Amino acid sequence: LKDIRLDLRKGQEYDISDSYMEAYRYLCDCLLLDEEHNDSQKLVDLFFVHHYLCWCYLSRETIDKLAENTDQLEDSIKIIRECFFSYRVVGAFQDCTNQYEILRESRLWTRLGPPEQMPLMKEAAKSYRNTGDFRNALRVYYECLELNSPDDWLQRVELLLKMGKVYRNYLKQIEFAKFYVEEAYAILHEHCPYNSEEEKKYAFICCDTLGQIYRDEQNYERA
């Protein structure tokens, strides 16, 4: 990292060079050494690494340069995805949403396809929710639904359940929550029986949530 020039004062240069990728790969190798024995510390270390690298490479002043570098685009996407994950896991939700807003306004965003955009959007939506910005959380989930492939029905179920959770647990709007969870249940019912553990997991969450909603409405027989 000492080989990477960093000066955050206004008007100063950032060092956009191959040394960044070399340093990043080396740091990741070091962090993986204690993955089994000290996982929580690894995540904290990874958070600080990404915090540093985001200042260098994912700032408003520099991120567009990544879009121009076709050779390193795949590496850049991997790093950005990992960055969002590490921010959320250590509770740096505001950092995650700030990074998302920078990314959405950049030329790099248009270079990403739906498979790359969707995980970042879901991480950002969770972070908006955890900072109490429910309006933006729902907005991003709606955008995810528009991006969702019709063939990926399980991801649609996941998104509908997450929206239902925001409406029920945070906004206390039971009717909206019921609408989205019942829609998720209809999709699941259409694809029953469930062949994978992930399908069973979402079916369980869906039925459990619906049961609680009907209970809250005092519709005990249906619950």
N, C-alpha and C positions, 0 to 999 in steps of 0.2 A: 504493500500500500504506500510505502514511502516513495516508490517510483511514480506514483500517480500525483500529479500536481493538483492541488485543491486550494482555491482562494475564493471564498464566498462574498468578498467585497464587490460592490456593484461595479460593473465595467471590466472586471478581471476575466481572464481566460479560464476555461476548463480544458483539461487534457483529455481529448478524445483519441485514444490510441489503442494499439493492440495490447499494451501492457495491462490495460483494464481486464481483458479476458483472461490473460495469464494469471493475474493476481486473484481474480475471482475463482478460477478453477483450483488454484493452489489452496486457497482458503477453504473451499468446499471439501477438498480432500482432507485437510486438517480437521475440520469439524466432524467429518464422518468417522474419525478414529475412535471417538468415545460415544458413538451413537447408542450402543446398548446400555452403557453404564451411567451415562449422565445426560439423558435426553433433554431434560428441561434446560440445563445450562447450554446445551448445543443450540436450542431454539433462541435463547437470549443472545448468544454470540452471533447467530445468523441474523437476528434482527438488527444488531448494531452494524454488521457488515452491510446489510441492505440499506440501512439508513445512510451510511456513508456513500455507497455507490449510487443511491438515488439522487443525492445532492450533485454528484458528478454527471450522471447520465440520464436521469429521468426528471430533470428540472425543466421549467418552461423554456429556458434558454437553449437547452441542448437536445431535447428528446427528438426533435425533428431530424437530427443528424443520423439517428439510428435507422430511420425509415429509408435513408439513402444508401445504407450499407447492406446490400442484398446478401452478401456472403455471411454476415453475422446475424441475419434476421432470426434464424431458428434459435441460436444461443440467446439472443435478446428476449425472445418470447418466453423461453424457459426461466430466465432470471426474473423477468417481470412477474410471472405467475408465482414463483417461489417467494418473491418479495411480498406480494399481497397476502399469501398464506402466513408468512412469518409475522407480518404486522398484526393480523387478526388474532393469531394464537397467543401472542404476548399481550394482547389487549390494547394495541396502538391503533384504535379504530379511526381516530381523526386523521392519523397519518395515511391510513388506507384510503379513506374517502378523498383526501387531498390529492393523493397520487392518481386515483381513478379520474378525477376531474382534469388533471393535467394530461393524462393519457388520452381521454376522450376528445380533447381539443387539439391533439397533435396529429400530424400527418401519418404517424406510425399506426394509429388506430385504423385507418382506412386500409392498411396493408394486412391487417389481421382478418382471418375468416371467422365465421361463427364458432367453429370448434375452439379457437383461441380466445375469442371474445367472451363466450359464455361463462367459463370458470371465473374470469376476472370480474364480470358483472355480478355473479352470485356472491363473491367475496365482498364486493363493494356494497351490495344490498344489505348483507348481514351487518356490515360496519355502520352503515347509515342507521339501521334499526337499533344497534347497540349504543349509538350516540343520541338516540331519541328523535332522529330525523325520519319520522315514519313516512312523510310525504315522498321524500326522495327514495326511501327503501321500496315503497310500492311502485314508484315510477320505474325504477330499474327492473323490478320483477315483471312489470308489464312489458318492458322492452325485451326481456328474456323470453316471454311467451311469444312475442312476435317473431323472435329469432329462432324459436324452437322448431326443429324439423317435425313434420307430421308423423314420421316413422318412429321418432323417439318418444313414445307415449309415456314411458316411465319418468323421463325428465319433466314432462308436462305435469304429471302427477306431483312430483317433487315441488315444482314451482307453485302450483295451486295450493298445496298444503302450507308452504311458507307464507303465502299471501294470507291464507286463512289464519295462520298463527299471529301475524301482525294485527289483523282486524280483531281477533278474539282476545289475545293476551295483552295487547298494548293499547289498542284504541277502544276496546270494549264494545265494538259494533258487531253484535252477534249475528244479525241478519246477513251482513256481508260475509262474515266468516263462514256461516252455514252454506251460503251460495257457492263459495269456492271449494269447500271441503266436499260438498255433495257432488260437485262436478268432478273432483278427483276420484271420488268413490265410483261414479258412473264409468269412468275410464277404466278403473281397476276391474270392475265387475265385467266389463266387456272383454277383458283379456284373461279372466280367470279360466283355469287354475293357474296358480303362480308357480313358475318353474325355477326361479332363482331365489337365493336368500335375500337379495336386494328387493325383489318384488314382494316377498313376504313381509319384509321390514316396513315398506311403505303401506302395504295393506293393513298391517297392525296399527301403524300410526294413524291412518285414515279412520279406521273403525273406532279406535280409542277416542280420537278427537270428536268424531260425530256423536259418540255416546255421551261425552261430556257436554256438548252443545245442546243435545236433546234434554239432558238432565237439567241444564241451566234454564231451559224453556219450560221445565216441569212436565215434559212429555216423557214420563217415566216408562211407559210401556215400550215405546220405540227405543228409548235409551237402553 
